Amino acid sequence: MKKDMFKDYEDCVTVDNIRDMLHIGRTKVYRLLREGKIKSVRVGSKYIIPKQCVINYLDKELN
């Protein structure tokens, strides 16, 4: 099941992808990234977010 989760998305996702994946607003996505709740790497002003980190966040929140 988990390996099929978000199968239509690339291995690294954008802020807009996360908005679509989780049905949340841009401000909430940036808050989750800043607080480290969704792990990411920041390069300049851009966030690089592995899709697996979004899945890990959901697992943690649901358990």
C-alpha positions as protocol buffer text, in pm:
chain_id: "A"
residue {
  index: 1
  type: MET
  ca { x: 0 y: 0 z: 0 }
}
residue {
  index: 2
  type: LYS
  ca { x: 261 y: 258 z: 104 }
}
residue {
  index: 3
  type: LYS
  ca { x: 474 y: 206 z: -204 }
}
residue {
  index: 4
  type: ASP
  ca { x: 171 y: 290 z: -417 }
}
residue {
  index: 5
  type: MET
  ca { x: 91 y: 601 z: -216 }
}
residue {
  index: 6
  type: PHE
  ca { x: 124 y: 912 z: -430 }
}
residue {
  index: 7
  type: LYS
  ca { x: 253 y: 701 z: -720 }
}
residue {
  index: 8
  type: ASP
  ca { x: 163 y: 976 z: -968 }
}
residue {
  index: 9
  type: TYR
  ca { x: 420 y: 1213 z: -814 }
}
residue {
  index: 10
  type: GLU
  ca { x: 794 y: 1228 z: -880 }
}
residue {
  index: 11
  type: ASP
  ca { x: 1042 y: 1113 z: -612 }
}
residue {
  index: 12
  type: CYS
  ca { x: 1099 y: 1476 z: -512 }
}
residue {
  index: 13
  type: VAL
  ca { x: 796 y: 1700 z: -480 }
}
residue {
  index: 14
  type: THR
  ca { x: 729 y: 2073 z: -467 }
}
residue {
  index: 15
  type: VAL
  ca { x: 533 y: 2283 z: -222 }
}
residue {
  index: 16
  type: ASP
  ca { x: 246 y: 2288 z: -470 }
}
residue {
  index: 17
  type: ASN
  ca { x: 258 y: 1908 z: -497 }
}
residue {
  index: 18
  type: ILE
  ca { x: 229 y: 1879 z: -118 }
}
residue {
  index: 19
  type: ARG
  ca { x: -67 y: 2116 z: -122 }
}
residue {
  index: 20
  type: ASP
  ca { x: -239 y: 1879 z: -364 }
}
residue {
  index: 21
  type: MET
  ca { x: -128 y: 1563 z: -184 }
}
residue {
  index: 22
  type: LEU
  ca { x: -246 y: 1673 z: 161 }
}
residue {
  index: 23
  type: HIS
  ca { x: -522 y: 1918 z: 61 }
}
residue {
  index: 24
  type: ILE
  ca { x: -375 y: 2197 z: 271 }
}
residue {
  index: 25
  type: GLY
  ca { x: -278 y: 2557 z: 203 }
}
residue {
  index: 26
  type: ARG
  ca { x: 57 y: 2701 z: 106 }
}
residue {
  index: 27
  type: THR
  ca { x: 111 y: 2863 z: 446 }
}
residue {
  index: 28
  type: LYS
  ca { x: 55 y: 2532 z: 625 }
}
residue {
  index: 29
  type: VAL
  ca { x: 302 y: 2354 z: 394 }
}
residue {
  index: 30
  type: TYR
  ca { x: 571 y: 2614 z: 461 }
}
residue {
  index: 31
  type: ARG
  ca { x: 504 y: 2590 z: 835 }
}
residue {
  index: 32
  type: LEU
  ca { x: 544 y: 2209 z: 828 }
}
residue {
  index: 33
  type: LEU
  ca { x: 870 y: 2247 z: 636 }
}
residue {
  index: 34
  type: ARG
  ca { x: 1009 y: 2520 z: 864 }
}
residue {
  index: 35
  type: GLU
  ca { x: 922 y: 2322 z: 1177 }
}
residue {
  index: 36
  type: GLY
  ca { x: 1087 y: 2011 z: 1034 }
}
residue {
  index: 37
  type: LYS
  ca { x: 769 y: 1807 z: 1051 }
}
residue {
  index: 38
  type: ILE
  ca { x: 818 y: 1725 z: 684 }
}
residue {
  index: 39
  type: LYS
  ca { x: 1188 y: 1675 z: 624 }
}
residue {
  index: 40
  type: SER
  ca { x: 1339 y: 1868 z: 337 }
}
residue {
  index: 41
  type: VAL
  ca { x: 1655 y: 2030 z: 210 }
}
residue {
  index: 42
  type: ARG
  ca { x: 1662 y: 2397 z: 135 }
}
residue {
  index: 43
  type: VAL
  ca { x: 1872 y: 2518 z: -156 }
}
residue {
  index: 44
  type: GLY
  ca { x: 1858 y: 2895 z: -169 }
}
residue {
  index: 45
  type: SER
  ca { x: 1490 y: 2980 z: -155 }
}
residue {
  index: 46
  type: LYS
  ca { x: 1377 y: 2644 z: -295 }
}
residue {
  index: 47
  type: TYR
  ca { x: 1277 y: 2340 z: -92 }
}
residue {
  index: 48
  type: ILE
  ca { x: 1369 y: 1992 z: -213 }
}
residue {
  index: 49
  type: ILE
  ca { x: 1125 y: 1748 z: -56 }
}
residue {
  index: 50
  type: PRO
  ca { x: 1153 y: 1372 z: -102 }
}
residue {
  index: 51
  type: LYS
  ca { x: 809 y: 1218 z: -152 }
}
residue {
  index: 52
  type: GLN
  ca { x: 901 y: 959 z: 111 }
}
residue {
  index: 53
  type: CYS
  ca { x: 927 y: 1238 z: 371 }
}
residue {
  index: 54
  type: VAL
  ca { x: 564 y: 1333 z: 304 }
}
residue {
  index: 55
  type: ILE
  ca { x: 464 y: 968 z: 348 }
}
residue {
  index: 56
  type: ASN
  ca { x: 669 y: 949 z: 671 }
}
residue {
  index: 57
  type: TYR
  ca { x: 492 y: 1259 z: 801 }
}
residue {
  index: 58
  type: LEU
  ca { x: 152 y: 1102 z: 736 }
}
residue {
  index: 59
  type: ASP
  ca { x: 258 y: 777 z: 904 }
}
residue {
  index: 60
  type: LYS
  ca { x: 373 y: 965 z: 1212 }
}
residue {
  index: 61
  type: GLU
  ca { x: 58 y: 1176 z: 1232 }
}
residue {
  index: 62
  type: LEU
  ca { x: -176 y: 879 z: 1185 }
}
residue {
  index: 63
  type: ASN
  ca { x: -6 y: 653 z: 1443 }
}
